[in-house]
Each structure stands twice: as structure tokens, then as C-alpha cells.
Amino acid sequence: MIRPGWRGVFALLLLTPLVGCGLLPRQKTAQPAGPPAPLLIGTITLVNTAQHFVLIDSTNSPGPPPDVTLQAHAPDGPVAELKSSAIRRRPFSIADIVKGTPKVGDQVFQPPR
């Protein structure tokens, strides 16, 4: 049997690590550096200039929701503004050309909201 005086010492030894955890400084969570990046929707695989639409291959991401403004980007910057439509069949979706001249291979981004 443990002597009555030692019970307090054992209790103190058991509770010391628990009390110490509250005394440690808390780490700060990382704040976003700036505005959110645009979401990559996919790549243009077909351009129909006569009917003013493009076919977007979005194999690696979900297709855009209907009636969302999208941007087509070439390697040197944005080249066209698009508007997504409700017509889609995974992994492809259709977007109407609002302005600009997109080309096959351009990447399509959804700007942050």
C-alpha cells in the first residue's frame, strides 16, 4: 500500500504533463497570401466558329455549372470569354463563345467567385 504522503506526489506527477500542454504557445494557422486562384476546368478540344461554341475536355475536374463565365487562356494570356451551358457528357462540356477567338489546346479557367 502507498503511504498517504506519496499519493499527492503520484497525482502531481500524473497531472503535470496535462497542465503543461496548456502552457505551450499555439501555432498560428496560415493565412491565404492573396485572392484565390482560378479553377482549371479543362482544355478546348473543338472550336466551332460558325455556331459560336467550344467543346471542353474536363477529364481531371468536374465540369462547370451552367451559365458560368469562363476564360480561355493561351500560353501568353487570356484570349476569349466563354459561358458554360447545361449540355455536357462526361468528360466533355460545351461553352458558348461570348468574345475573343479561342483555339484548340487553350486552357479554360473559372475565375474565383
N, CA and C atoms as a LAMMPS dump frame, in Angstrom:
ITEM: TIMESTEP
0
ITEM: NUMBER OF ATOMS
339
ITEM: BOX BOUNDS ff ff ff
-5.0000000000000000e+02 5.0000000000000000e+02
-5.0000000000000000e+02 5.0000000000000000e+02
-5.0000000000000000e+02 5.0000000000000000e+02
ITEM: ATOMS id mol type element x y z
1 1 1 N 0.842 -1.192 0
2 1 2 C 0 0 0
3 1 3 C 0.885 1.253 0
4 2 1 N 0.397 2.278 -0.702
5 2 2 C 1.152 3.513 -0.825
6 2 3 C 0.835 4.399 0.372
7 3 1 N 1.877 5.022 0.888
8 3 2 C 1.686 5.917 2.033
9 3 3 C 0.872 7.141 1.624
10 4 1 N 0.095 7.711 2.529
11 4 2 C -0.762 8.856 2.206
12 4 3 C 0.02 10.035 1.655
13 5 1 N 1.209 10.29 2.091
14 5 2 C 2.009 11.42 1.611
15 5 3 C 2.439 11.244 0.161
16 6 1 N 2.622 10.014 -0.262
17 6 2 C 3.078 9.729 -1.623
18 6 3 C 1.937 9.805 -2.644
19 7 1 N 0.716 9.694 -2.193
20 7 2 C -0.415 9.784 -3.125
21 7 3 C -0.444 11.144 -3.819
22 8 1 N -0.169 12.173 -3.084
23 8 2 C -0.13 13.53 -3.654
24 8 3 C 0.994 13.678 -4.667
25 9 1 N 2.149 13.064 -4.378
26 9 2 C 3.282 13.142 -5.291
27 9 3 C 2.946 12.419 -6.597
28 10 1 N 2.336 11.23 -6.494
29 10 2 C 1.955 10.495 -7.695
30 10 3 C 0.906 11.267 -8.506
31 11 1 N -0.047 11.865 -7.838
32 11 2 C -1.069 12.645 -8.527
33 11 3 C -0.449 13.844 -9.237
34 12 1 N 0.513 14.497 -8.572
35 12 2 C 1.198 15.632 -9.17
36 12 3 C 1.993 15.211 -10.403
37 13 1 N 2.652 14.068 -10.339
38 13 2 C 3.43 13.571 -11.477
39 13 3 C 2.524 13.201 -12.654
40 14 1 N 1.338 12.67 -12.373
41 14 2 C 0.424 12.303 -13.444
42 14 3 C -0.229 13.518 -14.1
43 15 1 N -0.485 14.557 -13.346
44 15 2 C -1.176 15.732 -13.888
45 15 3 C -0.237 16.764 -14.502
46 16 1 N 1.043 16.694 -14.219
47 16 2 C 1.996 17.686 -14.733
48 16 3 C 2.013 17.741 -16.257
49 17 1 N 2.069 16.615 -16.989
50 17 2 C 2.065 16.729 -18.454
51 17 3 C 0.775 17.337 -19.003
52 18 1 N -0.344 17.11 -18.364
53 18 2 C -1.605 17.66 -18.835
54 18 3 C -1.664 19.167 -18.664
55 19 1 N -1.136 19.659 -17.579
56 19 2 C -1.128 21.096 -17.327
57 19 3 C -0.146 21.779 -18.267
58 20 1 N 0.974 21.133 -18.555
59 20 2 C 1.991 21.717 -19.415
60 20 3 C 1.514 21.937 -20.84
61 21 1 N 0.592 21.121 -21.318
62 21 2 C 0.098 21.273 -22.688
63 21 3 C -0.621 22.604 -22.872
64 22 1 N -1.279 23.086 -21.863
65 22 2 C -1.987 24.352 -21.959
66 22 3 C -1.059 25.545 -21.903
67 23 1 N 0.168 25.352 -21.481
68 23 2 C 1.104 26.464 -21.369
69 23 3 C 1.918 26.691 -22.635
70 24 1 N 1.877 25.754 -23.565
71 24 2 C 2.64 25.902 -24.793
72 24 3 C 2.006 26.964 -25.68
73 25 1 N 2.845 27.727 -26.411
74 25 2 C 2.261 28.718 -27.326
75 25 3 C 1.565 28.01 -28.485
76 26 1 N 0.45 28.558 -28.91
77 26 2 C -0.305 27.961 -30.004
78 26 3 C 0.283 28.41 -31.339
79 27 1 N 0.271 27.487 -32.284
80 27 2 C 0.768 27.82 -33.61
81 27 3 C -0.32 28.556 -34.386
82 28 1 N 0.092 29.556 -35.125
83 28 2 C -0.855 30.321 -35.921
84 28 3 C -1.139 29.571 -37.21
85 29 1 N -2.391 29.618 -37.647
86 29 2 C -2.748 28.987 -38.915
87 29 3 C -2.327 29.907 -40.051
88 30 1 N -1.978 29.317 -41.172
89 30 2 C -1.523 30.088 -42.328
90 30 3 C -2.687 30.868 -42.939
91 31 1 N -2.454 32.115 -43.207
92 31 2 C -3.451 32.965 -43.845
93 31 3 C -3.244 32.912 -45.354
94 32 1 N -4.308 32.989 -46.124
95 32 2 C -4.123 32.998 -47.576
96 32 3 C -3.292 34.201 -48.008
97 33 1 N -2.39 33.967 -48.951
98 33 2 C -1.471 35.018 -49.385
99 33 3 C -2.167 36.087 -50.223
100 34 1 N -3.214 35.721 -50.919
101 34 2 C -3.885 36.686 -51.783
102 34 3 C -5.229 36.141 -52.219
103 35 1 N -5.728 36.668 -53.309
104 35 2 C -7.02 36.18 -53.795
105 35 3 C -6.909 34.725 -54.255
106 36 1 N -8.012 33.983 -54.2
107 36 2 C -7.959 32.581 -54.621
108 36 3 C -7.644 32.464 -56.113
109 37 1 N -6.983 31.375 -56.449
110 37 2 C -6.592 31.146 -57.843
111 37 3 C -7.797 30.667 -58.655
112 38 1 N -7.803 30.945 -59.967
113 38 2 C -8.89 30.443 -60.798
114 38 3 C -8.853 28.92 -60.874
115 39 1 N -10.016 28.326 -61.063
116 39 2 C -10.156 26.875 -61.107
117 39 3 C -9.998 26.387 -62.546
118 40 1 N -9.065 25.453 -62.769
119 40 2 C -8.864 24.89 -64.101
120 40 3 C -10.026 23.962 -64.418
121 41 1 N -10.751 24.247 -65.485
122 41 2 C -11.897 23.448 -65.903
123 41 3 C -11.463 22.368 -66.877
124 42 1 N -10.621 22.698 -67.831
125 42 2 C -10.173 21.724 -68.814
126 42 3 C -9.498 22.382 -70
127 43 1 N -9.457 21.647 -71.11
128 43 2 C -8.792 22.093 -72.327
129 43 3 C -9.775 22.069 -73.497
130 44 1 N -9.686 23.061 -74.35
131 44 2 C -10.563 23.122 -75.521
132 44 3 C -10.112 22.067 -76.532
133 45 1 N -11.048 21.218 -76.954
134 45 2 C -10.723 20.178 -77.922
135 45 3 C -11.373 20.42 -79.281
136 46 1 N -12.357 21.312 -79.343
137 46 2 C -13.017 21.614 -80.612
138 46 3 C -13.536 23.042 -80.554
139 47 1 N -13.347 23.779 -81.646
140 47 2 C -13.885 25.134 -81.75
141 47 3 C -14.782 25.185 -82.98
142 48 1 N -16.045 25.573 -82.795
143 48 2 C -16.991 25.733 -83.892
144 48 3 C -17.295 27.231 -83.998
145 49 1 N -16.596 27.899 -84.91
146 49 2 C -16.775 29.348 -85.041
147 49 3 C -18.1 29.704 -85.706
148 50 1 N -18.626 28.809 -86.544
149 50 2 C -19.896 29.092 -87.226
150 50 3 C -21.057 29.155 -86.232
151 51 1 N -21.054 28.268 -85.254
152 51 2 C -22.136 28.246 -84.274
153 51 3 C -21.707 28.816 -82.916
154 52 1 N -20.522 29.359 -82.828
155 52 2 C -20.011 30.084 -81.659
156 52 3 C -20.014 29.248 -80.373
157 53 1 N -19.406 28.054 -80.427
158 53 2 C -19.257 27.272 -79.209
159 53 3 C -17.959 26.492 -79.25
160 54 1 N -17.536 26.036 -78.057
161 54 2 C -16.337 25.207 -77.916
162 54 3 C -16.693 23.95 -77.133
163 55 1 N -15.93 22.908 -77.363
164 55 2 C -16.064 21.662 -76.616
165 55 3 C -14.878 21.6 -75.652
166 56 1 N -15.167 21.428 -74.372
167 56 2 C -14.13 21.432 -73.331
168 56 3 C -13.979 20.024 -72.785
169 57 1 N -12.748 19.537 -72.772
170 57 2 C -12.429 18.244 -72.165
171 57 3 C -12.023 18.512 -70.72
172 58 1 N -12.873 18.096 -69.79
173 58 2 C -12.598 18.318 -68.359
174 58 3 C -12.42 16.981 -67.66
175 59 1 N -11.459 16.185 -68.166
176 59 2 C -11.222 14.846 -67.627
177 59 3 C -10.814 14.878 -66.166
178 60 1 N -9.975 15.826 -65.78
179 60 2 C -9.419 15.85 -64.424
180 60 3 C -10.195 16.718 -63.446
181 61 1 N -11.301 17.284 -63.853
182 61 2 C -12.087 18.117 -62.93
183 61 3 C -13.564 17.989 -63.285
184 62 1 N -14.427 18.314 -62.346
185 62 2 C -15.851 18.299 -62.691
186 62 3 C -16.142 19.434 -63.673
187 63 1 N -17.119 19.226 -64.501
188 63 2 C -17.482 20.268 -65.459
189 63 3 C -18.037 21.482 -64.745
190 64 1 N -18.028 22.616 -65.421
191 64 2 C -18.547 23.836 -64.784
192 64 3 C -20.062 23.787 -64.671
193 65 1 N -20.632 24.46 -63.689
194 65 2 C -22.083 24.562 -63.61
195 65 3 C -22.603 25.4 -64.78
196 66 1 N -23.872 25.263 -65.129
197 66 2 C -24.425 26.043 -66.246
198 66 3 C -24.417 27.542 -65.989
199 67 1 N -24.302 28.305 -67.059
200 67 2 C -24.364 29.777 -67.043
201 67 3 C -23.294 30.425 -66.176
202 68 1 N -22.085 29.895 -66.238
203 68 2 C -20.951 30.475 -65.509
204 68 3 C -19.986 31.062 -66.53
205 69 1 N -19.441 32.238 -66.24
206 69 2 C -18.467 32.863 -67.123
207 69 3 C -17.123 32.165 -66.962
208 70 1 N -16.53 31.789 -68.087
209 70 2 C -15.238 31.106 -68.109
210 70 3 C -14.267 31.92 -68.952
211 71 1 N -12.975 31.645 -68.795
212 71 2 C -11.959 32.318 -69.589
213 71 3 C -11.074 31.278 -70.261
214 72 1 N -10.832 31.462 -71.549
215 72 2 C -9.898 30.611 -72.286
216 72 3 C -8.547 31.311 -72.284
217 73 1 N -7.507 30.561 -71.911
218 73 2 C -6.158 31.122 -71.819
219 73 3 C -5.222 30.387 -72.762
220 74 1 N -4.474 31.15 -73.563
221 74 2 C -3.366 30.625 -74.346
222 74 3 C -2.12 30.781 -73.469
223 75 1 N -0.969 30.279 -73.897
224 75 2 C 0.237 30.437 -73.077
225 75 3 C 0.6 31.892 -72.78
226 76 1 N 0.197 32.829 -73.641
227 76 2 C 0.55 34.237 -73.42
228 76 3 C -0.543 35.045 -72.724
229 77 1 N -1.648 34.41 -72.291
230 77 2 C -2.673 35.12 -71.536
231 77 3 C -4.075 34.793 -72.004
232 78 1 N -5.073 35.495 -71.451
233 78 2 C -6.464 35.224 -71.816
234 78 3 C -6.742 35.612 -73.271
235 79 1 N -7.528 34.761 -73.936
236 79 2 C -7.836 35.02 -75.35
237 79 3 C -9.33 35.078 -75.635
238 80 1 N -10.159 34.535 -74.724
239 80 2 C -11.599 34.528 -75.001
240 80 3 C -12.392 34.432 -73.707
241 81 1 N -13.617 34.931 -73.787
242 81 2 C -14.571 34.783 -72.684
243 81 3 C -15.648 33.81 -73.149
244 82 1 N -15.969 32.857 -72.289
245 82 2 C -16.936 31.813 -72.619
246 82 3 C -18.04 31.79 -71.577
247 83 1 N -19.163 31.19 -71.945
248 83 2 C -20.269 30.998 -70.999
249 83 3 C -20.663 29.529 -71.065
250 84 1 N -20.588 28.852 -69.924
251 84 2 C -20.875 27.42 -69.899
252 84 3 C -22.356 27.163 -70.144
253 85 1 N -22.628 26.013 -70.737
254 85 2 C -24.019 25.633 -70.988
255 85 3 C -24.356 24.388 -70.168
256 86 1 N -25.615 24.016 -70.182
257 86 2 C -26.055 22.833 -69.433
258 86 3 C -25.781 21.544 -70.205
259 87 1 N -25.363 21.669 -71.469
260 87 2 C -25.104 20.486 -72.294
261 87 3 C -23.745 19.921 -71.923
262 88 1 N -23.748 18.664 -71.495
263 88 2 C -22.493 18.012 -71.14
264 88 3 C -22.66 16.511 -71.174
265 89 1 N -21.587 15.853 -71.42
266 89 2 C -21.495 14.402 -71.338
267 89 3 C -20.066 14.126 -70.894
268 90 1 N -19.941 13.65 -69.649
269 90 2 C -18.627 13.432 -69.048
270 90 3 C -17.685 12.742 -69.99
271 91 1 N -16.507 13.192 -70.179
272 91 2 C -15.81 14.308 -69.54
273 91 3 C -15.901 15.621 -70.323
274 92 1 N -16.843 15.717 -71.249
275 92 2 C -16.927 16.906 -72.104
276 92 3 C -18.079 17.816 -71.686
277 93 1 N -17.862 19.106 -71.908
278 93 2 C -18.931 20.078 -71.708
279 93 3 C -18.822 21.116 -72.818
280 94 1 N -19.891 21.856 -73.018
281 94 2 C -19.973 22.845 -74.092
282 94 3 C -20.057 24.23 -73.466
283 95 1 N -19.401 25.178 -74.116
284 95 2 C -19.474 26.577 -73.677
285 95 3 C -19.644 27.46 -74.906
286 96 1 N -20.46 28.478 -74.78
287 96 2 C -20.679 29.437 -75.866
288 96 3 C -19.555 30.47 -75.867
289 97 1 N -19.155 30.906 -77.051
290 97 2 C -18.131 31.946 -77.18
291 97 3 C -18.816 33.298 -77.036
292 98 1 N -18.456 34.063 -76.02
293 98 2 C -19.027 35.39 -75.794
294 98 3 C -18.212 36.429 -76.546
295 99 1 N -16.874 36.378 -76.398
296 99 2 C -15.993 37.279 -77.155
297 99 3 C -14.601 36.658 -77.227
298 100 1 N -13.847 37.068 -78.209
299 100 2 C -12.498 36.556 -78.391
300 100 3 C -12.452 35.413 -79.391
301 101 1 N -11.256 34.871 -79.58
302 101 2 C -11.057 33.773 -80.53
303 101 3 C -10.289 32.64 -79.861
304 102 1 N -11.001 31.705 -79.249
305 102 2 C -10.317 30.563 -78.635
306 102 3 C -9.795 29.609 -79.705
307 103 1 N -8.787 28.834 -79.318
308 103 2 C -8.199 27.856 -80.218
309 103 3 C -8.123 26.504 -79.513
310 104 1 N -8.028 25.453 -80.313
311 104 2 C -7.866 24.111 -79.759
312 104 3 C -6.569 24.085 -78.946
313 105 1 N -6.643 23.534 -77.727
314 105 2 C -5.487 23.449 -76.843
315 105 3 C -5.456 24.527 -75.779
316 106 1 N -6.266 25.567 -75.921
317 106 2 C -6.33 26.61 -74.882
318 106 3 C -6.912 26.016 -73.601
319 107 1 N -6.409 26.464 -72.477
320 107 2 C -6.947 26.011 -71.195
321 107 3 C -8.096 26.907 -70.784
322 108 1 N -9.094 26.295 -70.13
323 108 2 C -10.292 27.024 -69.707
324 108 3 C -10.295 27.089 -68.184
325 109 1 N -10.48 28.3 -67.664
326 109 2 C -10.485 28.547 -66.23
327 109 3 C -11.807 29.174 -65.803
328 110 1 N -12.218 28.86 -64.579
329 110 2 C -13.362 29.53 -63.965
330 110 3 C -12.785 30.516 -62.958
331 111 1 N -13.016 31.815 -63.15
332 111 2 C -12.487 32.809 -62.209
333 111 3 C -13.066 32.579 -60.809
334 112 1 N -12.31 32.957 -59.77
335 112 2 C -12.841 32.802 -58.405
336 112 3 C -14.052 33.685 -58.191
337 113 1 N -14.932 33.238 -57.314
338 113 2 C -16.177 33.993 -57.045
339 113 3 C -15.964 35.019 -55.987
